[in-house]
Amino acid sequence: MANPYAAILSHPGALAFSATGLVARLPLAMTGLSIILMIEHTYGSYGLAGAVSAVYVVTMAAAAPMLANLVDKYGQARIMRPALAIFNLGLAALVAATITRAPAALLLIAAAIAGTATGSIGALVRARWSITVADARELHTAYALESALDEVVFVIGPVLATILATTLAAPSAIIAAIAFSLIGGFWFLSLTATEPPAQRRTKRKRELWEDAVDDPHARASDAAPGVLTLPAMWSLIVVMACIGVIFGATDVSTVAVSKEFGRESLAGVLLGIFAFGSLISGLLYGARVWNATLTMRLAIGVIALAAGSSLFLFIHSLLVLGAVMFATGFAIAPTFINANAVIQQVVHASRLTEGLTWMATANSAGVSLGSAIAGAIIDAKGGHAGFYVAVAGAVGATIMVLATLPVIRRSITTSRL
């Protein structure tokens, strides 16, 4: 039987943009945890660490859709090259402020600068796949591959961040993230052959053609509905934000619980186990075609993730925590694959980067909320208490997906008409 992953990577340029996109995404998995480790080590406060991490992620969540909109209009390289430079300058400023034990306000400002310019490399990669493969099954496999690579990033990133921060120096993890961003990000953006055409450039060519042939039907894409006017988008935004709360609370709680057990260096390993479970499930899920409807698969994934997250309340050792994380991780990648597939079906092609970015943005916003709330609770009541925030996010995601499943299904049906 032919390997579906080898088949899609054989398309011209696919292996190059997928591989460089993998390197460019490493900072995504390292930065939040690195901020927590660096600031808690320097200032001795999970509350401050969670707040700075939250500011970074909130500003990223607010700015990423705007960056994505500009990317769709003007092209990936033209917008993201200066954005990457600003992102790395912001991280460097945060490191400098922490080393000098600057006031909290300066930490927050530096984190905000970095967050504003982060963007979503994953959305840029997936947008390239949407024009590289034409077959729906191949696109399903491509999205599954990228979800699996997301998990590779989250297997490697937290472990690397924890090792660097706890064995070398607290800021070294963020310095490594800067290096990965500069190398992977600018290399990815240099691959212009697979870059999706900019909407403005395409629109101008279309206008010239329309003037020549006077075809009113050719103007249909200009009337494409805005991403946030689609009911399914709001449903998925809330679901992804709730899932983000699970991730954010789990990150901070895992660091705190590991420290309470006297094994802080294992925090990254445990978070890597969480992602490793998702990596395995993502590869298995993407290697076959499923008979169940897309909406049903989305709902099942969210419910499975919620069920696994509820087990965090019963952990009594790091070994049990690792086992629960591995099992729960199996629900992550399929859920994200299905959410991205819904976006691909309901959002107009000219706005796809923006639509995909809203998923990452909503998830990031949830991560920031979860980490900030969990950090404050942990300071007051201990590491295990932070997992209650993760469970609250799981309950919210389940309620939302079940309540809005008909809305999502209707949006998919309407988009096909």
C-alpha positions in Angstrom: 0.0 0.0 0.0 1.4 3.4 -1.0 2.5 5.8 1.8 0.1 8.8 1.6 2.6 11.0 3.4 5.3 10.2 0.9 2.9 10.9 -1.9 2.0 14.4 -0.8 5.7 15.3 0.1 6.6 14.3 -3.5 4.8 17.4 -4.8 7.3 20.1 -6.0 8.5 22.2 -3.1 6.3 20.5 -0.5 9.1 18.8 1.5 11.0 22.1 1.7 8.2 24.3 3.0 6.9 21.7 5.4 10.4 21.0 6.8 11.4 24.7 7.2 7.9 25.4 8.6 8.6 22.7 11.3 11.8 24.6 12.4 10.0 27.9 12.3 7.3 26.6 14.6 9.6 25.5 17.4 9.5 28.9 19.1 5.7 28.4 19.4 6.2 25.4 21.6 9.1 26.9 23.5 8.3 30.6 24.2 5.3 30.4 26.6 7.0 27.7 28.8 10.4 29.5 28.6 8.8 32.7 29.8 7.3 30.9 32.8 10.6 29.2 33.7 12.8 32.3 33.2 10.6 34.7 35.1 9.7 32.3 37.9 13.4 31.5 38.4 14.4 35.1 38.4 11.4 36.7 40.3 10.1 33.7 42.3 6.5 34.2 41.3 4.2 32.0 39.1 1.7 34.8 39.1 4.0 37.2 37.4 5.3 34.5 35.1 1.8 33.6 34.1 0.8 37.2 33.6 3.8 37.9 31.3 3.1 34.7 29.4 -0.6 35.7 29.2 0.3 39.2 27.8 2.5 37.6 25.2 -0.2 35.2 24.1 -3.1 37.7 24.3 -1.3 40.2 22.0 -0.4 37.4 19.7 -4.0 36.3 19.6 -5.2 39.9 18.9 -2.6 40.7 16.2 -2.3 37.3 14.4 -5.6 37.6 12.4 -4.7 41.1 11.3 -1.3 39.8 10.1 -3.0 36.9 8.4 -5.4 39.4 6.6 -2.4 41.3 5.4 -0.7 38.1 4.3 -3.7 37.2 2.2 -3.6 40.6 0.6 0.1 41.2 0.1 1.8 37.9 0.4 3.6 35.8 3.1 7.1 37.1 2.6 6.3 40.8 2.3 4.4 40.9 5.6 6.1 38.2 7.7 9.7 39.1 7.1 9.4 42.4 9.1 7.1 40.8 11.5 9.6 38.1 12.3 12.3 40.7 12.9 10.0 42.6 15.4 9.1 39.3 17.1 12.7 38.4 17.8 13.6 41.9 18.9 10.7 41.7 21.4 12.0 38.4 22.8 15.5 39.8 23.1 14.2 42.8 25.0 12.3 40.4 27.3 15.5 38.5 28.0 17.4 41.7 28.7 14.7 43.0 31.0 14.6 39.8 33.0 18.4 39.5 33.4 18.5 43.0 34.8 15.5 42.3 37.0 13.6 45.2 35.5 10.2 46.3 36.8 7.3 44.1 35.8 5.9 46.8 33.4 9.0 46.4 31.2 8.6 42.7 31.0 4.9 43.1 30.0 5.8 45.7 27.3 8.6 43.4 25.8 6.2 40.4 25.8 3.5 42.5 24.1 5.9 43.6 21.3 6.9 40.0 20.7 3.3 38.7 20.8 2.1 41.4 18.4 4.5 40.2 15.6 4.3 36.5 16.1 1.8 35.5 13.5 0.9 31.8 12.7 3.5 29.8 10.8 1.2 26.8 10.9 -1.5 28.7 9.0 1.1 29.9 6.4 2.2 26.3 5.9 -1.4 25.0 5.5 -2.2 27.8 3.1 0.7 26.5 0.9 -0.7 23.0 1.0 -4.1 24.3 -0.1 -2.6 25.3 -3.5 0.0 22.5 -3.7 -2.5 19.6 -3.6 -5.8 19.5 -5.4 -7.3 16.2 -4.3 -9.5 16.4 -1.1 -8.0 13.2 0.3 -4.5 14.5 -0.2 -5.4 17.7 1.5 -6.8 15.7 4.5 -3.4 13.9 4.6 -1.5 17.1 4.3 -3.4 18.7 7.2 -2.9 15.6 9.2 0.8 15.7 8.6 1.0 19.3 9.7 -1.0 18.5 12.8 1.4 15.7 13.5 4.4 18.0 13.0 2.7 20.5 15.4 2.9 17.8 17.9 6.6 17.0 17.0 7.2 20.6 17.9 5.4 20.3 21.2 7.3 17.1 21.9 10.7 18.7 21.3 10.0 22.3 22.3 9.0 21.9 26.0 11.7 19.3 26.7 14.4 21.5 25.1 13.1 24.6 26.8 13.2 22.9 30.2 16.6 21.3 29.8 18.1 24.6 28.7 16.4 26.7 31.3 17.2 24.4 34.2 20.6 23.1 33.3 22.3 26.1 31.6 20.7 29.4 32.4 17.0 30.5 32.7 17.1 32.8 29.6 18.9 30.3 27.4 15.6 28.7 26.3 14.3 31.9 24.8 17.6 32.6 23.2 17.3 29.2 21.5 13.8 30.1 20.4 15.1 33.2 18.8 17.7 31.2 16.8 15.1 28.7 15.5 12.8 31.6 14.5 15.5 33.4 12.6 16.8 30.3 10.8 13.5 28.5 10.2 11.3 31.5 9.6 13.4 33.4 7.1 14.3 30.2 5.3 10.6 29.3 5.0 9.8 32.7 3.7 12.6 32.5 1.1 10.7 29.6 -0.7 8.7 31.9 -2.9 7.9 29.2 -5.5 5.3 27.7 -3.2 4.0 30.9 -1.7 0.2 31.4 -2.4 -0.5 34.4 -4.7 -1.3 37.6 -2.9 -4.9 38.6 -3.1 -4.1 42.2 -4.3 -1.9 40.9 -7.0 -4.4 38.3 -8.1 -7.3 40.8 -7.9 -5.5 43.2 -10.2 -4.8 40.4 -12.8 -8.5 39.4 -12.5 -9.7 43.0 -13.0 -7.6 43.3 -16.2 -9.1 40.0 -17.5 -12.6 41.0 -16.5 -12.3 44.3 -18.3 -11.3 42.3 -21.4 -14.0 39.6 -21.3 -16.7 41.5 -19.3 -17.7 38.4 -17.4 -19.8 39.3 -14.3 -19.5 35.8 -12.8 -15.7 36.3 -12.5 -16.3 38.9 -9.7 -17.9 36.4 -7.4 -14.8 35.9 -5.2 -14.8 39.7 -4.4 -18.1 39.1 -2.6 -16.7 36.3 -0.4 -18.1 36.7 3.1 -15.8 37.9 5.9 -14.4 35.2 8.1 -16.1 36.5 11.2 -19.5 36.7 9.5 -19.6 32.9 9.3 -21.5 31.3 12.3 -19.4 28.2 12.2 -16.3 30.3 12.8 -17.6 31.7 16.1 -18.5 28.2 17.2 -15.0 26.9 16.5 -13.3 30.0 17.9 -15.0 29.4 21.3 -14.2 25.6 21.2 -10.6 26.3 20.3 -10.3 28.9 23.1 -11.6 26.5 25.6 -9.1 23.9 24.5 -6.5 26.5 24.8 -7.5 27.0 28.5 -6.8 23.2 28.9 -3.3 23.6 27.4 -2.4 26.8 29.3 -3.5 25.5 32.7 -1.8 22.2 32.1 1.5 23.9 31.2 1.7 26.0 34.4 0.3 23.2 36.6 2.8 20.6 35.3 5.7 22.9 36.0 4.4 23.6 39.5 3.6 20.0 40.3 7.0 18.8 39.0 8.7 21.4 41.2 6.6 20.3 44.3 7.8 16.7 43.7 11.4 18.0 43.5 11.7 17.1 39.8 11.2 20.4 38.0 13.5 19.3 35.1 10.8 16.7 34.2 8.2 19.3 33.4 9.3 19.5 29.8 9.4 15.7 29.5 5.8 15.4 30.8 4.6 18.1 28.3 6.5 16.3 25.6 4.7 13.1 26.5 1.4 15.0 26.2 2.4 16.0 22.6 3.8 12.6 21.8 0.4 11.0 22.3 -1.1 13.5 19.9 1.7 13.0 17.4 0.9 9.2 17.2 -2.8 9.7 16.9 -2.3 12.4 14.2 -0.2 10.2 12.0 -2.6 7.3 12.4 -5.7 9.5 11.8 -4.3 11.1 8.7 -3.3 7.8 7.1 -6.8 6.7 6.4 -10.2 8.1 5.1 -13.0 8.0 7.7 -16.7 7.3 7.0 -18.1 9.3 9.9 -19.1 12.9 9.0 -16.6 15.7 9.7 -18.8 17.3 12.3 -19.3 14.0 14.1 -15.6 13.4 14.2 -15.0 16.9 15.5 -17.5 16.4 18.4 -16.0 13.0 19.3 -12.5 14.5 19.5 -13.6 17.3 21.8 -15.5 14.9 24.1 -12.5 12.5 24.2 -10.2 15.4 25.1 -12.5 16.6 27.8 -12.8 13.1 29.3 -9.0 12.7 29.4 -8.5 16.2 30.9 -10.9 15.3 33.8 -8.4 12.6 34.9 -5.9 15.4 35.8 -7.9 15.8 39.0 -6.9 12.3 40.2 -3.1 12.3 39.7 -1.0 11.5 42.7 2.4 11.1 41.2 4.4 12.3 38.1 4.2 8.8 36.7 0.4 8.9 36.8 0.5 12.4 35.3 2.6 11.2 32.4 0.3 8.3 31.7 -2.8 10.6 31.8 -1.1 13.1 29.5 -0.1 10.4 27.0 -3.7 9.0 26.8 -5.3 12.4 26.7 -2.9 13.5 24.0 -4.5 11.0 21.6 -7.5 13.3 21.2 -5.6 16.5 20.4 -4.3 16.1 16.8 -7.5 14.6 15.3 -9.5 17.4 16.9 -7.3 20.0 15.3 -7.2 18.2 12.0 -11.0 18.2 11.9 -11.3 21.9 12.9 -8.9 22.9 10.2 -10.8 20.8 7.7 -14.0 22.6 8.7 -12.3 26.0 8.1 -11.1 24.8 4.7 -14.7 23.9 3.7 -16.6 27.0 5.0 -14.1 29.8 4.4 -13.5 31.3 0.9 -10.1 30.4 -0.5 -9.1 34.0 -0.7 -9.4 34.3 3.1 -8.1 30.8 4.1 -4.9 32.1 5.9 -7.1 34.4 8.0 -9.5 31.6 8.8 -6.8 29.2 9.8 -5.1 31.8 11.8 -8.3 32.5 13.8 -8.1 28.9 15.0 -4.5 29.3 16.2 -5.5 32.7 17.7 -8.5 31.4 19.6 -6.4 28.6 21.0 -3.6 31.0 22.0 -6.0 33.3 23.7 -7.3 30.3 25.7 -3.7 29.3 26.6 -3.1 32.8 27.9 -6.3 32.8 30.0 -5.6 29.3 31.3 -2.0 30.0 32.2 -2.9 33.3 34.0 -5.8 31.9 36.0 -3.9 28.7 36.9 -0.8 30.7 37.8 -2.8 32.8 40.3 -4.5 29.7 41.8 -1.3 27.8 42.1 0.4 30.7 44.0 -2.5 30.5 46.5 -3.3 26.8 46.7 -0.5 24.7 45.1 0.2 23.1 41.8 -2.6 20.5 41.7 -5.2 23.2 42.0 -4.3 24.5 38.6 -5.7 21.4 36.9 -9.2 22.5 37.9 -8.8 25.3 35.4 -8.0 22.7 32.7 -11.1 20.8 33.6 -13.2 24.0 33.4 -11.9 24.5 29.8 -12.7 20.9 28.9 -16.3 21.3 30.1 -16.7 24.6 28.2 -15.4 23.0 24.9 -17.7 20.1 25.2 -20.8 22.2 25.9 -20.0 24.5 23.0 -19.3 21.9 20.4 -22.5 19.9 21.3 -24.6 23.1 21.3 -23.4 24.4 18.0 -22.9 21.2 16.0 -26.0 21.9 13.9 -24.6 25.4 13.1 -21.3 23.9 11.9 -23.0 21.3 9.9 -25.3 23.9 8.2 -22.3 26.1 7.4 -20.5 23.2 5.6 -23.7 22.3 3.7 -24.3 26.0 2.6 -20.7 26.4 1.5 -21.1 23.5 -1.0 -24.1 25.0 -2.7 
